Amino acid sequence: MTLLSATPMREEEKYCANKLREYLVSQGYNAVFKDGSDPPDIEFTVDGHRWAVEHTQLFQYVESGKELSRNYIDATNLAVEPRLLEKTNGKRKSGWRLALYGHIEPKKFKLIERTAIKSIIADSIDPFSIISSQLAELIKVEDSNCQIIVYSMLPPSSKVPKSKSLSADIQATIDYAFQRILTSKAPTLGQLKEYDKRVLLIQSQYMFVNNSNLTKSVSTHIALKNGIDKIFLITSEEVSEIG
C-alpha cells in the first residue's frame, strides 16, 4: 500500500484549524490537528477519533455575464486606487471618492480610470460626465489631505447566478454559495471512509453569513450533504457547529 505524504496547510487553513481546535477544547474535547494528505486538508484527532477535515471559503457570487465572486470584483475594482494616487501625486487640490459598480469590462474600466485621472488633475468633475452613472460615480470633496478613496459596490439590479433573486437577497446568496461548496466538497469527503468523522470547515468571506441562515441552507440542500458528518462555520466573530 502506498502511503500518502502530508501536504503543508495554507495559511487560511492553518488559521481555521486553530480556530476549530480552540472551539472544540472550549466544548470539553481533547483536540489536536496536523497537515492532511490533501485530501483531507487537515487531520484532527478528537478524543481519540480521527476526523478528516476539508477547508473551504464561502463567497458571495453574482451574475455578471458570467459567474463571478464578490471578492474577485472587489479586488479588481479596488486595485485602481493606488494607480489613481500614483498618477495624480502632487497634482491633487481636493479629495475624491470613486464608486465602481460591479464587474466592468476592461475597455470601459480603462476609460473610467483615464477619465478619473483627468478630472482629479483638472480639479473638476466635468470630464467624468461622459461616464455612465450605472458604471461609476466620482465625487469631489473638501479634504486638506487630498485623499482618494475607491469603493467597490454591486449594482442594485445584480442577481444571484442561475436565479431571479437579487444579490441583496442574503438567503438566496448563501443558498447558492453553499450549494457550490457541497457539490465540490461532499464527493471528496465521501471517499475518505477510513476516518471516524468527515468534516466540512467553512470560512465565511461574506459578512452576512451566520449559523441560522447557513442551517437553512443545509436543510435546503440536504440531499447534497451525503458523505459529510459535521459542518463548522468560522466567521470573524465566532466558530459554530451547523445543524
N, C-alpha and C positions, 0 to 999 in steps of 0.2 A: 504493500500500500504506500502511495506517495503522500508524504506529509506536506501540507501547505505551510509556507513560512508566513510569519506575521507581517502585515503591511502597516507602516507607521501612520498614525492618525494625523489628519489635517488639524489645523488649529481650532477650527469651529467644532470639529468632532470631539477634540480633547476638552474644549470648554464645556460642551454639553454633557460629556461623560462625567466630568467632575460635578456638574450641577445635579445630575441624576444620582450619583453616589451620595452627595450631601443630603438629597431628599430622602433616599432610602434609609440612610443612617438615622435621619431625624424621625423616621417612622419605626425605628427599632430593629432594622435589619443589619446584618453584618455584610457589607458590600465592598468588593474590590473590582477593578477592571484592568484590562490590558489591551494592547493592539489586537485587532481581529485579523483574519486571513483574507478578508475582502472578497467574498462575503464570509462572515459579517464584518461590518466596520469596526465593531467593538465587541469584546467578550467580557461579560460580567460573571462573577461568582457571587451569588446572593444566598446566604445561609446554606452554603454547600451546593446549591443548584446552579447549573450553567445556563446563562442567558446569552442568546445571540441577539445583538442589538444593531439595527440599521439606523443610521442617522440620515435625516433629510431636512430640508428647509421649506416652509410654506410661504409662497409668494402670492401677491395679487397678480392676476393675469387680465389683460384687456385685449379686445379685438381691435386691431388697427391695420386692416388689410390682411394681416396675419396675426397669429397669437404672439403676444409679447408680454414679458413680465414687467411689472411696475418698476422693479429695481433697474432693469435694463434701460427703460425710458428715462428714469431719473438720472442715472449715471451719464447717459448721452447728453441730456439737457444741461445738467449742472456743470459738465465739463467746459461749457462756453464761458463760465465766469472768470477763470484765470486768464483766458485768452483776451477777454474784454479788458481786464485790468492791465495786462501787459501792453496791449496795443494802444491804450489811452493814457498810459502812465505819464504824469507830468502835464497832461493836457486837459484834465477834468476841472471844471469850475463848480460842479454841483454833484449831488449824489443821484444815483439811478437805480431803479428797480425794474427788472425784466422778468415777465412771466411767460413761460413757454407751455403750450397746451398739447400734451400727449406726444406721440411719436410724429415727428415732422420729417418728410422725405429730404434726403441730403441736399438737393439743389435749392429747395426753399429754405432749409436750415442755414446754408451758407449765405443766402441773400439776407436773411434776418440778422445774422451776425455782422455782415458788412454794413448793413443799414444802421444797426445799433451803434456801431463804432463811429459812423459818420455823424449820427445825432449827438452822441456824447461829446465828440470833439467840437462840434458846432455849438454845443450847449443849447440845442433846440430840438424839440420833439418833431418838428416839421418833416425832416427827411424820413422818419419812421411811418409817416401817414400812408405810405404805399403798401405797408404790411397789413394783411387781414387780421382783425382783432380776434378771429377764431383760431389763429395760429399763435399769435404772440401780442403782448402789450408792453409798452415801455413807458415808464413814469419818471419824471424828473422831480427830485425832492431837495429841499434845503438841507444841506449836510456839509458842515465845515471840513469833515474828513474826506469828502468826495468818494464815498464808498459805492461800489456796485454790488448789488445782491440779485442773484438769479433764483427764480422759483420754478420748479417743475410741477405742473398741475395736469389733471386729466380734464378733457372737455366734458361738459355736462351730459353730452349725448353718448359718451363712450359706454361700451357694453361688455359684459362678461362673454368670453368666447363661446361660440356654439349655443348662444342663448339670446332671448329677447330681454333679459334682465339688464338694467343699467349697472354700471360698475359701482355706483353708490349703494347698491343692494348688498349689504355686508354678508348676509347668509348665503346668497347666491354666489358671491365671490368665493367664500370659504368652501362651499359645496364643490365648486368646480376645481379649486386647487387641491382639495383633499382627494377627490376622485382621481386626479392625475397622480398623486402620491401613491394611492393604493394600487393603481394599475401598474406602476413601476416597481413598488417595493414588495407587495404581497407575494408575487411569484418567487422573488429572491429569498424571502424569509421562509416561504413554504417548503423549500427544498432542504432546509437545514434541520433535518429531523433528528440529528444526534444531540440536539440541545433540549434542555428541560423546558425552556420558555423562549419564544421568538418575539422580539420586542421592537416596536417602531418608535423611534425617538424623534419627535418633530420640533424643530426650532422655528419659531414664528418670525417671519420677516414682513408681517402685515399687522399693523398696530391694533386692529380691531378683533383679533382672534382671542378667544377666551375659552375656558373649559365648557361653558354652556353651549356656545354656538358650534364648537367642534364636536361635542357629544351629539348634537342634532345631525351633523354631517355623517357621523358614524352610523346612526340609525338609518339615514337615507341610503347609504352605500354599504349596508351590512353584508350584502352578497359578495362584495369585493374584498371583504376583510379576511376571508378564509386563509389560514396559514399564519395569522398574527394573533398572538395570545394576549399581549398587552400593548397599550399605546400611552406614551407620556408626551405632554406638551411643555415646552420651555418658552416662556415669554420673558420680557425684560423685568417683570415683577415677580414671577413665581414658577415653580415646577408643579405640575399636577398630573394625576393619572386620569385618563379619559375613559368613561364608561364604568 
